Amino acid sequence: MARREARLRAPADFGLAVQQARLARGRSQADLAAELHVTQSAISEIESGKSTIHLRRLLALARATGIELTASWSDDDAPGG
């Protein structure tokens, strides 16, 4: 059971954390997209680090206020894990 953590400083950091957590759970982009009622291409864009105005503002707000954003997940979240 490995615990993973990433500091989120840029859209690419967020995207990589989403991708790694999704893979740790054994899920496809299509599965995640269906659960969230978005397209698979939307998940792909997030995972590739495509920047959005909302994400850029959130990260800038965190930097300006000294907030550190992190993401954490466990490999044991995978089905059968």
C-alpha positions as CSV (number, residue, x, y, z in Angstrom):
1,M,0.0,0.0,0.0
2,A,1.8,3.1,-1.3
3,R,0.7,6.5,-0.3
4,R,1.3,9.2,-3.0
5,E,1.3,12.9,-2.6
6,A,1.9,15.8,-4.9
7,R,2.2,19.6,-4.4
8,L,0.0,21.4,-6.8
9,R,1.6,24.6,-8.1
10,A,0.6,24.5,-11.8
11,P,-2.2,23.1,-13.9
12,A,0.2,20.4,-15.1
13,D,0.8,19.3,-11.4
14,F,-3.0,19.0,-11.0
15,G,-3.4,17.0,-14.2
16,L,-0.6,14.6,-13.3
17,A,-2.1,14.0,-9.9
18,V,-5.5,13.3,-11.4
19,Q,-4.0,10.9,-13.9
20,Q,-1.9,9.0,-11.3
21,A,-4.8,8.8,-8.9
22,R,-7.2,7.6,-11.6
23,L,-4.7,4.9,-12.7
24,A,-4.0,3.8,-9.1
25,R,-7.8,3.1,-8.9
26,G,-7.7,1.1,-12.2
27,R,-10.1,3.5,-13.9
28,S,-10.1,4.7,-17.5
29,Q,-10.6,8.2,-18.6
30,A,-13.9,7.2,-20.1
31,D,-15.1,5.7,-16.8
32,L,-14.2,8.8,-14.9
33,A,-15.8,11.1,-17.6
34,A,-19.1,9.1,-17.4
35,E,-19.2,9.4,-13.6
36,L,-18.6,13.2,-13.8
37,H,-20.9,13.7,-16.8
38,V,-18.2,15.2,-18.9
39,T,-16.5,14.1,-22.1
40,Q,-13.5,11.8,-22.2
41,S,-11.7,14.6,-24.0
42,A,-12.3,16.9,-21.0
43,I,-10.6,14.4,-18.7
44,S,-7.7,14.1,-21.2
45,E,-7.3,17.9,-21.3
46,I,-7.2,18.1,-17.5
47,E,-4.7,15.3,-17.3
48,S,-2.5,16.9,-19.9
49,G,-2.3,20.0,-17.8
50,K,-4.4,22.3,-20.0
51,S,-4.8,25.5,-18.1
52,T,-8.1,27.0,-17.4
53,I,-8.9,30.5,-16.1
54,H,-10.5,28.9,-13.0
55,L,-7.5,26.7,-12.2
56,R,-5.0,29.5,-12.9
57,R,-6.9,31.8,-10.5
58,L,-7.2,29.2,-7.8
59,L,-3.4,28.5,-8.0
60,A,-2.6,32.3,-8.0
61,L,-4.9,32.7,-5.0
62,A,-3.1,30.0,-3.2
63,R,0.3,31.5,-3.9
64,A,-0.8,35.0,-2.9
65,T,-2.2,33.8,0.4
66,G,0.5,31.3,1.2
67,I,-1.8,28.3,0.9
68,E,-0.2,25.0,-0.2
69,L,-2.4,22.8,-2.3
70,T,-1.6,19.1,-2.2
71,A,-3.2,16.0,-3.6
72,S,-2.8,12.5,-2.0
73,W,-4.0,9.1,-2.9
74,S,-3.2,5.5,-2.1
75,D,-2.4,2.7,-4.5
76,D,-4.6,0.5,-2.4
77,D,-7.7,2.3,-3.7
78,A,-7.5,0.1,-6.8
79,P,-10.2,-2.5,-7.2
80,G,-9.0,-5.7,-5.4
81,G,-6.1,-3.7,-3.8
